[in-house]
Amino acid sequence: MAWIGVNDLQFKYSWTAIPPDDARVTGKPDSTFLNRGEGYEVLAFLNRVSSDKAGALKGERMIKSHLPGDIRSHKNVLQWLIDNWGKYI
């Protein structure tokens, strides 16, 4: 389910067209890197891993403002969000 859309995002992104079945959008395999500057990738990732709109927006803030630069794969970004969820508003 899509919790958020392009107009809900709180940060500026590049919007390079990516096919919907591209690994950067589907997140499969989990080792695929997440380009946190690419809107289509971030939007697809947040909608895939979130359970509501507020969570998706919090995830976006955490990714853009706090996620360490060496954490790049979809799997590791998700694990970092889970491990650090309570540390940020």
Secondary structure, 3 states (H helix, E strand, C coil): CCCCCHHHCCCCCECCCCCCCCHHHHCCCCCCECCCCEHHHHHHHHHHHCCCHHHHHHHHHHHHHCCCCCCCEHHHHHHHHHHHHHHCC
